[in-house]
């Protein structure tokens, strides 16, 4: 380590004194899939106990209402878990935001439910990298900063939400509220690459369920009187797929609907994801979707209803974000860590924070890989390494280092 003040040195050294690995193993054993409300409640209770070690006002906030379109076209409410919210020293002159998520992609019925060591120092388990390891890093870094310095100059909010893996529909408003007035934000997704590379620019993301209502008829006697919803959905799928390009990713993912072979199907639902790279690309993508829907509706004489929208705004790397990345890079250099970043095709709550005008580095979590699969792993040494990086970055942000 080089160029550190005595307070910075104390905080960095304190990071190694917290049992992060044990926390990750305990938390990984709690299934907290995005739809497992009971598991999420258990995870929220455990995290509330852990984060109560920090000062401030802690609460479990209920999610905002959300809904979804079922396979039969009906719209129903969708339940999500509570979100942990901690507010510390809101009167302080420098305000920061820290976010993470407690949910994983592994449901209660998934085969991947326990940890095992793949090799020395490499832990395989559900959520160990994405992102229970990141939550452990966040907590240890803040504990170290609180214990090693006079933190009265800076305050912060923490949001650990329960629905990030499904787009944060129940927590996006809470995150936007917490982002207001913050100088910077750190989010604890795992690094973009196992070597610790951070994710820089990100595209936006929109998820759509598109209901096509046709008209049923006998497939042999009077098919001309029917309006085939499956054919219309297929036509719409192809039109949307043709809209993809270097600045827009389009993934038609599923068509629900249809029935017996002798009946013209009168209902289909197309599920599609669109990822535009800039706000302008998002506007053009929405216009292309609207135009394709109008053309298919007219040509096939069907009615079409679009449900959903762009829940993750594009996150270009602007000047303020570049300065925050450079600050983290300098911190890394002082710790002997080489910090780089690159654009990513993935999205996360960092997109939503950046859209509020707050610079964010959203991959401050552990080094690991194979996330969203049963091969997910955490490099155990990165727990202390990344906690030290965070602690140093937090202290320098708290000192008012210009962004």
Secondary structure as a PSIPRED ss2 file (coil, helix, strand):
# PSIPRED VFORMAT (PSIPRED V4.0)

   1 X C   1.000  0.000  0.000
   2 X C   1.000  0.000  0.000
   3 X C   1.000  0.000  0.000
   4 X C   1.000  0.000  0.000
   5 X C   1.000  0.000  0.000
   6 X H   0.000  1.000  0.000
   7 X H   0.000  1.000  0.000
   8 X H   0.000  1.000  0.000
   9 X H   0.000  1.000  0.000
  10 X H   0.000  1.000  0.000
  11 X H   0.000  1.000  0.000
  12 X H   0.000  1.000  0.000
  13 X H   0.000  1.000  0.000
  14 X H   0.000  1.000  0.000
  15 X H   0.000  1.000  0.000
  16 X H   0.000  1.000  0.000
  17 X H   0.000  1.000  0.000
  18 X C   1.000  0.000  0.000
  19 X C   1.000  0.000  0.000
  20 X H   0.000  1.000  0.000
  21 X H   0.000  1.000  0.000
  22 X H   0.000  1.000  0.000
  23 X H   0.000  1.000  0.000
  24 X H   0.000  1.000  0.000
  25 X H   0.000  1.000  0.000
  26 X H   0.000  1.000  0.000
  27 X H   0.000  1.000  0.000
  28 X H   0.000  1.000  0.000
  29 X C   1.000  0.000  0.000
  30 X C   1.000  0.000  0.000
  31 X C   1.000  0.000  0.000
  32 X C   1.000  0.000  0.000
  33 X E   0.000  0.000  1.000
  34 X C   1.000  0.000  0.000
  35 X C   1.000  0.000  0.000
  36 X C   1.000  0.000  0.000
  37 X H   0.000  1.000  0.000
  38 X H   0.000  1.000  0.000
  39 X H   0.000  1.000  0.000
  40 X H   0.000  1.000  0.000
  41 X H   0.000  1.000  0.000
  42 X H   0.000  1.000  0.000
  43 X H   0.000  1.000  0.000
  44 X H   0.000  1.000  0.000
  45 X H   0.000  1.000  0.000
  46 X H   0.000  1.000  0.000
  47 X H   0.000  1.000  0.000
  48 X H   0.000  1.000  0.000
  49 X H   0.000  1.000  0.000
  50 X H   0.000  1.000  0.000
  51 X H   0.000  1.000  0.000
  52 X C   1.000  0.000  0.000
  53 X C   1.000  0.000  0.000
  54 X C   1.000  0.000  0.000
  55 X C   1.000  0.000  0.000
  56 X C   1.000  0.000  0.000
  57 X E   0.000  0.000  1.000
  58 X E   0.000  0.000  1.000
  59 X E   0.000  0.000  1.000
  60 X E   0.000  0.000  1.000
  61 X E   0.000  0.000  1.000
  62 X C   1.000  0.000  0.000
  63 X C   1.000  0.000  0.000
  64 X C   1.000  0.000  0.000
  65 X C   1.000  0.000  0.000
  66 X C   1.000  0.000  0.000
  67 X E   0.000  0.000  1.000
  68 X E   0.000  0.000  1.000
  69 X E   0.000  0.000  1.000
  70 X C   1.000  0.000  0.000
  71 X C   1.000  0.000  0.000
  72 X C   1.000  0.000  0.000
  73 X C   1.000  0.000  0.000
  74 X C   1.000  0.000  0.000
  75 X E   0.000  0.000  1.000
  76 X E   0.000  0.000  1.000
  77 X E   0.000  0.000  1.000
  78 X C   1.000  0.000  0.000
  79 X C   1.000  0.000  0.000
  80 X C   1.000  0.000  0.000
  81 X C   1.000  0.000  0.000
  82 X C   1.000  0.000  0.000
  83 X E   0.000  0.000  1.000
  84 X E   0.000  0.000  1.000
  85 X E   0.000  0.000  1.000
  86 X E   0.000  0.000  1.000
  87 X E   0.000  0.000  1.000
  88 X E   0.000  0.000  1.000
  89 X C   1.000  0.000  0.000
  90 X C   1.000  0.000  0.000
  91 X C   1.000  0.000  0.000
  92 X C   1.000  0.000  0.000
  93 X C   1.000  0.000  0.000
  94 X E   0.000  0.000  1.000
  95 X E   0.000  0.000  1.000
  96 X E   0.000  0.000  1.000
  97 X E   0.000  0.000  1.000
  98 X E   0.000  0.000  1.000
  99 X E   0.000  0.000  1.000
 100 X E   0.000  0.000  1.000
 101 X E   0.000  0.000  1.000
 102 X C   1.000  0.000  0.000
 103 X C   1.000  0.000  0.000
 104 X E   0.000  0.000  1.000
 105 X C   1.000  0.000  0.000
 106 X C   1.000  0.000  0.000
 107 X C   1.000  0.000  0.000
 108 X C   1.000  0.000  0.000
 109 X C   1.000  0.000  0.000
 110 X C   1.000  0.000  0.000
 111 X C   1.000  0.000  0.000
 112 X C   1.000  0.000  0.000
 113 X C   1.000  0.000  0.000
 114 X C   1.000  0.000  0.000
 115 X C   1.000  0.000  0.000
 116 X E   0.000  0.000  1.000
 117 X E   0.000  0.000  1.000
 118 X E   0.000  0.000  1.000
 119 X E   0.000  0.000  1.000
 120 X C   1.000  0.000  0.000
 121 X C   1.000  0.000  0.000
 122 X E   0.000  0.000  1.000
 123 X E   0.000  0.000  1.000
 124 X E   0.000  0.000  1.000
 125 X C   1.000  0.000  0.000
 126 X C   1.000  0.000  0.000
 127 X C   1.000  0.000  0.000
 128 X H   0.000  1.000  0.000
 129 X H   0.000  1.000  0.000
 130 X H   0.000  1.000  0.000
 131 X H   0.000  1.000  0.000
 132 X H   0.000  1.000  0.000
 133 X H   0.000  1.000  0.000
 134 X H   0.000  1.000  0.000
 135 X H   0.000  1.000  0.000
 136 X H   0.000  1.000  0.000
 137 X H   0.000  1.000  0.000
 138 X H   0.000  1.000  0.000
 139 X H   0.000  1.000  0.000
 140 X H   0.000  1.000  0.000
 141 X H   0.000  1.000  0.000
 142 X H   0.000  1.000  0.000
 143 X H   0.000  1.000  0.000
 144 X H   0.000  1.000  0.000
 145 X H   0.000  1.000  0.000
 146 X H   0.000  1.000  0.000
 147 X H   0.000  1.000  0.000
 148 X H   0.000  1.000  0.000
 149 X C   1.000  0.000  0.000
 150 X C   1.000  0.000  0.000
 151 X H   0.000  1.000  0.000
 152 X H   0.000  1.000  0.000
 153 X H   0.000  1.000  0.000
 154 X E   0.000  0.000  1.000
 155 X E   0.000  0.000  1.000
 156 X E   0.000  0.000  1.000
 157 X E   0.000  0.000  1.000
 158 X E   0.000  0.000  1.000
 159 X E   0.000  0.000  1.000
 160 X E   0.000  0.000  1.000
 161 X E   0.000  0.000  1.000
 162 X C   1.000  0.000  0.000
 163 X C   1.000  0.000  0.000
 164 X H   0.000  1.000  0.000
 165 X H   0.000  1.000  0.000
 166 X H   0.000  1.000  0.000
 167 X C   1.000  0.000  0.000
 168 X C   1.000  0.000  0.000
 169 X C   1.000  0.000  0.000
 170 X C   1.000  0.000  0.000
 171 X C   1.000  0.000  0.000
 172 X H   0.000  1.000  0.000
 173 X H   0.000  1.000  0.000
 174 X H   0.000  1.000  0.000
 175 X H   0.000  1.000  0.000
 176 X H   0.000  1.000  0.000
 177 X H   0.000  1.000  0.000
 178 X H   0.000  1.000  0.000
 179 X H   0.000  1.000  0.000
 180 X C   1.000  0.000  0.000
 181 X C   1.000  0.000  0.000
 182 X C   1.000  0.000  0.000
 183 X C   1.000  0.000  0.000
 184 X E   0.000  0.000  1.000
 185 X E   0.000  0.000  1.000
 186 X E   0.000  0.000  1.000
 187 X E   0.000  0.000  1.000
 188 X E   0.000  0.000  1.000
 189 X C   1.000  0.000  0.000
 190 X C   1.000  0.000  0.000
 191 X C   1.000  0.000  0.000
 192 X C   1.000  0.000  0.000
 193 X C   1.000  0.000  0.000
 194 X C   1.000  0.000  0.000
 195 X C   1.000  0.000  0.000
 196 X C   1.000  0.000  0.000
 197 X C   1.000  0.000  0.000
 198 X E   0.000  0.000  1.000
 199 X E   0.000  0.000  1.000
 200 X E   0.000  0.000  1.000
 201 X E   0.000  0.000  1.000
 202 X E   0.000  0.000  1.000
 203 X C   1.000  0.000  0.000
 204 X C   1.000  0.000  0.000
 205 X E   0.000  0.000  1.000
 206 X E   0.000  0.000  1.000
 207 X E   0.000  0.000  1.000
 208 X E   0.000  0.000  1.000
 209 X E   0.000  0.000  1.000
 210 X E   0.000  0.000  1.000
 211 X E   0.000  0.000  1.000
 212 X E   0.000  0.000  1.000
 213 X E   0.000  0.000  1.000
 214 X C   1.000  0.000  0.000
 215 X E   0.000  0.000  1.000
 216 X C   1.000  0.000  0.000
 217 X C   1.000  0.000  0.000
 218 X E   0.000  0.000  1.000
 219 X C   1.000  0.000  0.000
 220 X C   1.000  0.000  0.000
 221 X C   1.000  0.000  0.000
 222 X C   1.000  0.000  0.000
 223 X H   0.000  1.000  0.000
 224 X H   0.000  1.000  0.000
 225 X H   0.000  1.000  0.000
 226 X C   1.000  0.000  0.000
 227 X E   0.000  0.000  1.000
 228 X C   1.000  0.000  0.000
 229 X H   0.000  1.000  0.000
 230 X H   0.000  1.000  0.000
 231 X H   0.000  1.000  0.000
 232 X H   0.000  1.000  0.000
 233 X H   0.000  1.000  0.000
 234 X H   0.000  1.000  0.000
 235 X H   0.000  1.000  0.000
 236 X H   0.000  1.000  0.000
 237 X H   0.000  1.000  0.000
 238 X H   0.000  1.000  0.000
 239 X H   0.000  1.000  0.000
 240 X H   0.000  1.000  0.000
 241 X H   0.000  1.000  0.000
 242 X H   0.000  1.000  0.000
 243 X C   1.000  0.000  0.000
 244 X C   1.000  0.000  0.000
 245 X E   0.000  0.000  1.000
 246 X C   1.000  0.000  0.000
 247 X C   1.000  0.000  0.000
 248 X E   0.000  0.000  1.000
 249 X E   0.000  0.000  1.000
 250 X E   0.000  0.000  1.000
 251 X E   0.000  0.000  1.000
 252 X E   0.000  0.000  1.000
 253 X E   0.000  0.000  1.000
 254 X E   0.000  0.000  1.000
 255 X E   0.000  0.000  1.000
 256 X E   0.000  0.000  1.000
 257 X E   0.000  0.000  1.000
 258 X C   1.000  0.000  0.000
 259 X C   1.000  0.000  0.000
 260 X C   1.000  0.000  0.000
 261 X C   1.000  0.000  0.000
 262 X C   1.000  0.000  0.000
 263 X E   0.000  0.000  1.000
 264 X C   1.000  0.000  0.000
 265 X C   1.000  0.000  0.000
 266 X C   1.000  0.000  0.000
 267 X E   0.000  0.000  1.000
 268 X E   0.000  0.000  1.000
 269 X E   0.000  0.000  1.000
 270 X E   0.000  0.000  1.000
 271 X E   0.000  0.000  1.000
 272 X E   0.000  0.000  1.000
 273 X E   0.000  0.000  1.000
 274 X E   0.000  0.000  1.000
 275 X E   0.000  0.000  1.000
 276 X E   0.000  0.000  1.000
 277 X C   1.000  0.000  0.000
 278 X C   1.000  0.000  0.000
 279 X H   0.000  1.000  0.000
 280 X H   0.000  1.000  0.000
 281 X H   0.000  1.000  0.000
 282 X H   0.000  1.000  0.000
 283 X H   0.000  1.000  0.000
 284 X H   0.000  1.000  0.000
 285 X H   0.000  1.000  0.000
 286 X H   0.000  1.000  0.000
 287 X H   0.000  1.000  0.000
 288 X H   0.000  1.000  0.000
 289 X H   0.000  1.000  0.000
 290 X H   0.000  1.000  0.000
 291 X H   0.000  1.000  0.000
 292 X H   0.000  1.000  0.000
 293 X H   0.000  1.000  0.000
 294 X H   0.000  1.000  0.000
 295 X H   0.000  1.000  0.000
 296 X H   0.000  1.000  0.000
 297 X H   0.000  1.000  0.000
 298 X H   0.000  1.000  0.000
 299 X H   0.000  1.000  0.000
 300 X H   0.000  1.000  0.000
 301 X C   1.000  0.000  0.000
 302 X C   1.000  0.000  0.000
 303 X E   0.000  0.000  1.000
 304 X E   0.000  0.000  1.000
 305 X E   0.000  0.000  1.000
 306 X E   0.000  0.000  1.000
 307 X E   0.000  0.000  1.000
 308 X E   0.000  0.000  1.000
 309 X E   0.000  0.000  1.000
 310 X E   0.000  0.000  1.000
 311 X E   0.000  0.000  1.000
 312 X E   0.000  0.000  1.000
 313 X C   1.000  0.000  0.000
 314 X C   1.000  0.000  0.000
 315 X E   0.000  0.000  1.000
 316 X C   1.000  0.000  0.000
 317 X C   1.000  0.000  0.000
 318 X C   1.000  0.000  0.000
 319 X H   0.000  1.000  0.000
 320 X H   0.000  1.000  0.000
 321 X H   0.000  1.000  0.000
 322 X H   0.000  1.000  0.000
 323 X H   0.000  1.000  0.000
 324 X H   0.000  1.000  0.000
 325 X H   0.000  1.000  0.000
 326 X H   0.000  1.000  0.000
 327 X H   0.000  1.000  0.000
 328 X H   0.000  1.000  0.000
 329 X H   0.000  1.000  0.000
 330 X H   0.000  1.000  0.000
 331 X H   0.000  1.000  0.000
 332 X H   0.000  1.000  0.000
 333 X H   0.000  1.000  0.000
 334 X H   0.000  1.000  0.000
 335 X C   1.000  0.000  0.000
 336 X C   1.000  0.000  0.000
 337 X C   1.000  0.000  0.000
 338 X C   1.000  0.000  0.000
 339 X C   1.000  0.000  0.000
 340 X C   1.000  0.000  0.000
 341 X E   0.000  0.000  1.000
 342 X E   0.000  0.000  1.000
 343 X E   0.000  0.000  1.000
 344 X E   0.000  0.000  1.000
 345 X C   1.000  0.000  0.000
 346 X C   1.000  0.000  0.000
 347 X C   1.000  0.000  0.000
 348 X C   1.000  0.000  0.000
 349 X H   0.000  1.000  0.000
 350 X H   0.000  1.000  0.000
 351 X H   0.000  1.000  0.000
 352 X H   0.000  1.000  0.000
 353 X H   0.000  1.000  0.000
 354 X H   0.000  1.000  0.000
 355 X H   0.000  1.000  0.000
 356 X C   1.000  0.000  0.000
 357 X C   1.000  0.000  0.000
 358 X C   1.000  0.000  0.000
 359 X C   1.000  0.000  0.000
 360 X E   0.000  0.000  1.000
 361 X E   0.000  0.000  1.000
 362 X C   1.000  0.000  0.000
 363 X E   0.000  0.000  1.000
 364 X C   1.000  0.000  0.000
 365 X C   1.000  0.000  0.000
 366 X C   1.000  0.000  0.000
 367 X C   1.000  0.000  0.000
 368 X E   0.000  0.000  1.000
 369 X E   0.000  0.000  1.000
 370 X C   1.000  0.000  0.000
 371 X C   1.000  0.000  0.000
 372 X C   1.000  0.000  0.000
 373 X C   1.000  0.000  0.000
 374 X C   1.000  0.000  0.000
 375 X C   1.000  0.000  0.000
 376 X C   1.000  0.000  0.000
 377 X E   0.000  0.000  1.000
 378 X E   0.000  0.000  1.000
 379 X E   0.000  0.000  1.000
 380 X C   1.000  0.000  0.000
 381 X C   1.000  0.000  0.000
 382 X H   0.000  1.000  0.000
 383 X H   0.000  1.000  0.000
 384 X H   0.000  1.000  0.000
 385 X H   0.000  1.000  0.000
 386 X H   0.000  1.000  0.000
 387 X H   0.000  1.000  0.000
 388 X H   0.000  1.000  0.000
 389 X H   0.000  1.000  0.000
 390 X H   0.000  1.000  0.000
 391 X H   0.000  1.000  0.000
 392 X H   0.000  1.000  0.000
 393 X H   0.000  1.000  0.000
 394 X H   0.000  1.000  0.000
 395 X H   0.000  1.000  0.000
 396 X H   0.000  1.000  0.000
 397 X H   0.000  1.000  0.000
 398 X H   0.000  1.000  0.000
 399 X C   1.000  0.000  0.000
 400 X C   1.000  0.000  0.000
 401 X C   1.000  0.000  0.000
 402 X C   1.000  0.000  0.000
 403 X C   1.000  0.000  0.000
